[in-house]
Amino acid sequence: MNEKEEHEFAELIQTFRIEESPRFHEVLNYVSNQLKQDIL
């Protein structure tokens, strides 16, 4: 992932957090857990 992609991803997360606030933490936890599984 390059710097431009990281910036775009951060903007996407911010937009999602604003628009889908009630589910944001649920989705973030899911993604985080998936990334941890992929690393291990």
C-alpha distance matrix in Angstrom:
0.0 3.8 6.8 8.1 5.9 6.5 10.0 10.6 9.9 12.2 14.7 14.7 15.6 18.2 19.7 20.0 21.5 24.1 25.0 25.0 25.9 28.2 25.6 22.6 23.1 23.8 20.6 18.6 20.5 20.0 16.2 16.4 19.0 17.0 14.1 16.8 18.5 15.6 15.3 19.1
3.8 0.0 3.8 5.6 5.3 6.2 8.8 10.1 10.6 12.4 14.5 15.4 16.6 18.5 20.2 21.1 22.5 24.7 25.9 26.3 27.2 29.8 27.6 24.3 25.1 26.3 23.1 20.9 23.2 23.0 19.2 19.3 22.1 20.5 17.5 20.1 22.0 19.2 18.6 22.4
6.8 3.8 0.0 3.8 5.5 5.0 6.2 8.7 9.8 10.6 12.5 14.3 15.4 16.6 18.5 20.0 21.1 22.9 24.5 25.3 25.9 28.8 27.0 23.5 24.4 26.1 23.1 20.7 23.2 23.6 19.9 19.8 23.1 21.9 18.9 21.4 23.8 21.4 20.6 24.4
8.1 5.6 3.8 0.0 3.8 5.4 5.1 6.3 8.6 9.9 10.7 12.4 14.4 15.5 16.7 18.4 20.0 21.5 22.7 23.9 24.9 28.0 26.2 23.0 24.4 25.9 22.8 20.8 23.8 23.9 20.3 20.9 24.1 22.8 20.2 23.1 25.3 22.9 22.6 26.4
5.9 5.3 5.5 3.8 0.0 3.8 5.4 5.0 6.0 8.5 9.8 10.4 12.2 14.2 15.3 16.3 18.2 20.1 21.0 21.7 22.9 25.7 23.6 20.5 21.8 23.0 19.7 18.0 20.8 20.6 16.9 17.8 20.9 19.3 16.9 20.1 22.0 19.6 19.8 23.5
6.5 6.2 5.0 5.4 3.8 0.0 3.8 5.5 5.1 6.2 8.7 9.8 10.5 12.4 14.3 15.3 16.4 18.5 20.0 20.5 21.1 23.9 22.0 18.6 19.5 21.1 18.1 15.8 18.6 18.9 15.3 15.6 19.0 18.0 15.3 18.1 20.6 18.6 18.3 22.0
10.0 8.8 6.2 5.1 5.4 3.8 0.0 3.8 5.4 5.1 6.3 8.7 9.9 10.7 12.4 14.3 15.3 16.8 18.5 19.7 20.2 23.4 22.0 18.6 20.0 22.0 19.1 17.0 20.1 20.8 17.5 17.9 21.5 20.8 18.4 21.2 23.8 22.1 21.9 25.5
10.6 10.1 8.7 6.3 5.0 5.5 3.8 0.0 3.8 5.4 5.1 6.2 8.7 9.9 10.6 12.3 14.2 15.5 16.5 17.7 19.0 22.1 20.5 17.4 19.4 20.9 17.8 16.3 19.7 19.8 16.6 17.8 21.2 20.1 18.3 21.5 23.6 21.9 22.4 26.0
9.9 10.6 9.8 8.6 6.0 5.1 5.4 3.8 0.0 3.8 5.4 5.0 6.2 8.7 9.9 10.5 12.2 14.4 15.3 15.8 16.9 19.6 17.6 14.5 16.1 17.5 14.3 12.7 16.0 16.1 12.8 14.1 17.4 16.4 14.8 18.0 20.1 18.6 19.2 22.7
12.2 12.4 10.6 9.9 8.5 6.2 5.1 5.4 3.8 0.0 3.8 5.4 5.1 6.2 8.7 9.9 10.5 12.5 14.3 15.0 15.4 18.4 17.0 13.5 14.9 17.1 14.5 12.3 15.7 16.6 13.8 14.3 18.0 17.8 16.0 18.7 21.4 20.4 20.5 23.8
14.7 14.5 12.5 10.7 9.8 8.7 6.3 5.1 5.4 3.8 0.0 3.8 5.4 5.1 6.2 8.5 9.8 10.7 12.3 13.9 14.6 18.1 17.1 13.9 16.1 18.2 15.6 14.2 17.9 18.6 16.1 17.2 20.8 20.4 19.1 22.0 24.4 23.4 23.9 27.2
14.7 15.4 14.3 12.4 10.4 9.8 8.7 6.2 5.0 5.4 3.8 0.0 3.8 5.4 5.2 6.1 8.5 10.0 10.6 11.6 13.1 16.1 14.6 11.8 14.4 15.9 12.9 12.2 15.9 16.1 13.7 15.5 18.8 18.2 17.4 20.5 22.5 21.6 22.7 25.9
15.6 16.6 15.4 14.4 12.2 10.5 9.9 8.7 6.2 5.1 5.4 3.8 0.0 3.8 5.5 5.1 6.0 8.6 9.9 10.0 10.7 13.6 12.1 8.8 10.9 12.8 10.2 8.9 12.7 13.5 11.4 12.8 16.2 16.2 15.5 18.3 20.6 20.2 21.1 24.0
18.2 18.5 16.6 15.5 14.2 12.4 10.7 9.9 8.7 6.2 5.1 5.4 3.8 0.0 3.8 5.5 5.1 6.3 8.7 9.9 9.9 13.4 13.0 9.7 12.1 14.6 12.8 11.5 15.1 16.5 14.8 15.8 19.3 19.7 18.9 21.4 24.0 23.7 24.3 27.2
19.7 20.2 18.5 16.7 15.3 14.3 12.4 10.6 9.9 8.7 6.2 5.2 5.5 3.8 0.0 3.8 5.5 5.3 6.2 8.3 9.5 13.1 12.7 10.3 13.4 15.4 13.3 13.1 16.8 17.6 16.1 17.8 21.0 21.1 20.8 23.6 25.7 25.4 26.5 29.3
20.0 21.1 20.0 18.4 16.3 15.3 14.3 12.3 10.5 9.9 8.5 6.1 5.1 5.5 3.8 0.0 3.8 5.4 5.2 5.5 7.3 10.3 9.2 7.1 10.5 12.0 9.8 10.2 13.9 14.4 13.4 15.4 18.3 18.3 18.6 21.4 23.2 23.2 24.6 27.2
21.5 22.5 21.1 20.0 18.2 16.4 15.3 14.2 12.2 10.5 9.8 8.5 6.0 5.1 5.5 3.8 0.0 3.8 5.7 5.4 4.9 8.3 8.2 5.4 8.4 10.8 9.7 9.5 12.8 14.3 13.7 15.0 18.0 18.8 19.0 21.2 23.4 23.9 24.9 27.3
24.1 24.7 22.9 21.5 20.1 18.5 16.8 15.5 14.4 12.5 10.7 10.0 8.6 6.3 5.3 5.4 3.8 0.0 3.8 5.8 5.5 9.3 10.3 8.5 11.6 14.0 13.2 13.2 16.5 17.9 17.5 18.8 21.7 22.5 22.7 25.0 27.2 27.6 28.6 31.1
25.0 25.9 24.5 22.7 21.0 20.0 18.5 16.5 15.3 14.3 12.3 10.6 9.9 8.7 6.2 5.2 5.7 3.8 0.0 3.8 5.9 8.8 9.5 8.9 12.5 13.9 12.9 13.9 17.1 17.8 17.6 19.7 22.2 22.6 23.3 25.8 27.5 27.9 29.4 31.8
25.0 26.3 25.3 23.9 21.7 20.5 19.7 17.7 15.8 15.0 13.9 11.6 10.0 9.9 8.3 5.5 5.4 5.8 3.8 0.0 3.8 5.7 5.7 5.9 9.5 10.4 9.7 11.4 14.2 14.8 15.2 17.3 19.4 20.0 21.1 23.4 24.9 25.6 27.3 29.4
25.9 27.2 25.9 24.9 22.9 21.1 20.2 19.0 16.9 15.4 14.6 13.1 10.7 9.9 9.5 7.3 4.9 5.5 5.9 3.8 0.0 3.8 5.5 5.0 7.8 9.7 10.2 11.0 13.4 14.9 15.6 17.0 19.2 20.5 21.4 23.2 25.1 26.2 27.5 29.4
28.2 29.8 28.8 28.0 25.7 23.9 23.4 22.1 19.6 18.4 18.1 16.1 13.6 13.4 13.1 10.3 8.3 9.3 8.8 5.7 3.8 0.0 3.8 5.8 7.4 8.3 9.8 11.4 12.9 14.2 15.9 17.2 18.8 20.3 21.8 23.2 24.8 26.3 27.8 29.3
25.6 27.6 27.0 26.2 23.6 22.0 22.0 20.5 17.6 17.0 17.1 14.6 12.1 13.0 12.7 9.2 8.2 10.3 9.5 5.7 5.5 3.8 0.0 3.8 5.7 5.3 6.3 8.6 10.1 10.8 12.5 14.2 15.6 16.8 18.5 20.2 21.5 22.9 24.6 26.1
22.6 24.3 23.5 23.0 20.5 18.6 18.6 17.4 14.5 13.5 13.9 11.8 8.8 9.7 10.3 7.1 5.4 8.5 8.9 5.9 5.0 5.8 3.8 0.0 3.8 5.5 5.3 6.0 8.6 9.9 10.7 12.0 14.2 15.4 16.5 18.2 20.1 21.2 22.6 24.4
23.1 25.1 24.4 24.4 21.8 19.5 20.0 19.4 16.1 14.9 16.1 14.4 10.9 12.1 13.4 10.5 8.4 11.6 12.5 9.5 7.8 7.4 5.7 3.8 0.0 3.8 5.4 4.9 6.0 8.5 9.8 10.2 12.0 14.1 15.2 16.2 18.2 19.8 20.9 22.3
23.8 26.3 26.1 25.9 23.0 21.1 22.0 20.9 17.5 17.1 18.2 15.9 12.8 14.6 15.4 12.0 10.8 14.0 13.9 10.4 9.7 8.3 5.3 5.5 3.8 0.0 3.8 5.5 5.3 6.3 8.8 10.0 10.7 12.5 14.4 15.5 16.7 18.6 20.3 21.3
20.6 23.1 23.1 22.8 19.7 18.1 19.1 17.8 14.3 14.5 15.6 12.9 10.2 12.8 13.3 9.8 9.7 13.2 12.9 9.7 10.2 9.8 6.3 5.3 5.4 3.8 0.0 3.8 5.4 5.0 6.2 8.5 9.9 10.6 12.3 14.2 15.4 16.6 18.5 20.1
18.6 20.9 20.7 20.8 18.0 15.8 17.0 16.3 12.7 12.3 14.2 12.2 8.9 11.5 13.1 10.2 9.5 13.2 13.9 11.4 11.0 11.4 8.6 6.0 4.9 5.5 3.8 0.0 3.8 5.4 5.2 6.0 8.5 9.9 10.6 12.2 14.3 15.4 16.5 18.4
20.5 23.2 23.2 23.8 20.8 18.6 20.1 19.7 16.0 15.7 17.9 15.9 12.7 15.1 16.8 13.9 12.8 16.5 17.1 14.2 13.4 12.9 10.1 8.6 6.0 5.3 5.4 3.8 0.0 3.8 5.5 5.0 6.1 8.6 9.9 10.5 12.3 14.3 15.4 16.5
20.0 23.0 23.6 23.9 20.6 18.9 20.8 19.8 16.1 16.6 18.6 16.1 13.5 16.5 17.6 14.4 14.3 17.9 17.8 14.8 14.9 14.2 10.8 9.9 8.5 6.3 5.0 5.4 3.8 0.0 3.8 5.4 5.2 6.2 8.7 10.0 10.7 12.4 14.4 15.5
16.2 19.2 19.9 20.3 16.9 15.3 17.5 16.6 12.8 13.8 16.1 13.7 11.4 14.8 16.1 13.4 13.7 17.5 17.6 15.2 15.6 15.9 12.5 10.7 9.8 8.8 6.2 5.2 5.5 3.8 0.0 3.8 5.4 5.1 6.2 8.6 9.9 10.6 12.4 14.3
16.4 19.3 19.8 20.9 17.8 15.6 17.9 17.8 14.1 14.3 17.2 15.5 12.8 15.8 17.8 15.4 15.0 18.8 19.7 17.3 17.0 17.2 14.2 12.0 10.2 10.0 8.5 6.0 5.0 5.4 3.8 0.0 3.8 5.5 5.2 6.2 8.7 10.0 10.7 12.4
19.0 22.1 23.1 24.1 20.9 19.0 21.5 21.2 17.4 18.0 20.8 18.8 16.2 19.3 21.0 18.3 18.0 21.7 22.2 19.4 19.2 18.8 15.6 14.2 12.0 10.7 9.9 8.5 6.1 5.2 5.4 3.8 0.0 3.8 5.4 5.1 6.3 8.7 10.0 10.6
17.0 20.5 21.9 22.8 19.3 18.0 20.8 20.1 16.4 17.8 20.4 18.2 16.2 19.7 21.1 18.3 18.8 22.5 22.6 20.0 20.5 20.3 16.8 15.4 14.1 12.5 10.6 9.9 8.6 6.2 5.1 5.5 3.8 0.0 3.8 5.4 5.1 6.3 8.7 10.0
14.1 17.5 18.9 20.2 16.9 15.3 18.4 18.3 14.8 16.0 19.1 17.4 15.5 18.9 20.8 18.6 19.0 22.7 23.3 21.1 21.4 21.8 18.5 16.5 15.2 14.4 12.3 10.6 9.9 8.7 6.2 5.2 5.4 3.8 0.0 3.8 5.4 5.1 6.2 8.7
16.8 20.1 21.4 23.1 20.1 18.1 21.2 21.5 18.0 18.7 22.0 20.5 18.3 21.4 23.6 21.4 21.2 25.0 25.8 23.4 23.2 23.2 20.2 18.2 16.2 15.5 14.2 12.2 10.5 10.0 8.6 6.2 5.1 5.4 3.8 0.0 3.8 5.4 5.2 6.2
18.5 22.0 23.8 25.3 22.0 20.6 23.8 23.6 20.1 21.4 24.4 22.5 20.6 24.0 25.7 23.2 23.4 27.2 27.5 24.9 25.1 24.8 21.5 20.1 18.2 16.7 15.4 14.3 12.3 10.7 9.9 8.7 6.3 5.1 5.4 3.8 0.0 3.8 5.4 5.2
15.6 19.2 21.4 22.9 19.6 18.6 22.1 21.9 18.6 20.4 23.4 21.6 20.2 23.7 25.4 23.2 23.9 27.6 27.9 25.6 26.2 26.3 22.9 21.2 19.8 18.6 16.6 15.4 14.3 12.4 10.6 10.0 8.7 6.3 5.1 5.4 3.8 0.0 3.8 5.6
15.3 18.6 20.6 22.6 19.8 18.3 21.9 22.4 19.2 20.5 23.9 22.7 21.1 24.3 26.5 24.6 24.9 28.6 29.4 27.3 27.5 27.8 24.6 22.6 20.9 20.3 18.5 16.5 15.4 14.4 12.4 10.7 10.0 8.7 6.2 5.2 5.4 3.8 0.0 3.8
19.1 22.4 24.4 26.4 23.5 22.0 25.5 26.0 22.7 23.8 27.2 25.9 24.0 27.2 29.3 27.2 27.3 31.1 31.8 29.4 29.4 29.3 26.1 24.4 22.3 21.3 20.1 18.4 16.5 15.5 14.3 12.4 10.6 10.0 8.7 6.2 5.2 5.6 3.8 0.0
